[in-house]
């Protein structure tokens, strides 16, 4: 028996609502992404809270990095 949870699910990121208000310069986005990778590399895989914090931090920095690359490519 499976339960349909799609009605209760809300995505973490909705581009229609959360659009990129600020896109950092590419060098800044790269530096911050590298720092986030370094900071979260030691997160305890057995600690749910640490994993959640790491996942959210890395997603935010990845989105900023992709937006910065897109902005740089459109110049």
FENZI-V755135 format. One record per backbone hydrogen bond with DSSP energy under -0.5 kcal/mol. CO is the residue of the C=O (numbers start at 1). NH is the residue of the N-H. If there is no record, write none. Layout:
co=CO nh=NH
co=CO nh=NH
This chain:
co=3 nh=5
co=5 nh=8
co=5 nh=9
co=14 nh=17
co=14 nh=18
co=15 nh=19
co=19 nh=21
co=22 nh=24
co=25 nh=29
co=26 nh=30
co=27 nh=31
co=28 nh=32
co=29 nh=33
co=30 nh=34
co=31 nh=35
co=32 nh=36
co=33 nh=37
co=34 nh=38
co=35 nh=39
co=36 nh=40
co=37 nh=41
co=40 nh=43
co=43 nh=45
co=44 nh=47
co=46 nh=48
co=47 nh=51
co=48 nh=52
co=49 nh=53
co=50 nh=54
co=51 nh=55
co=52 nh=56
co=53 nh=57
co=54 nh=58
co=55 nh=59
co=56 nh=60
co=57 nh=61
co=58 nh=62
co=59 nh=63
co=60 nh=64
co=61 nh=65
co=62 nh=66
co=63 nh=67
co=64 nh=68
co=65 nh=69
co=66 nh=70
co=67 nh=71
co=68 nh=72
co=69 nh=73
co=70 nh=74
co=72 nh=75
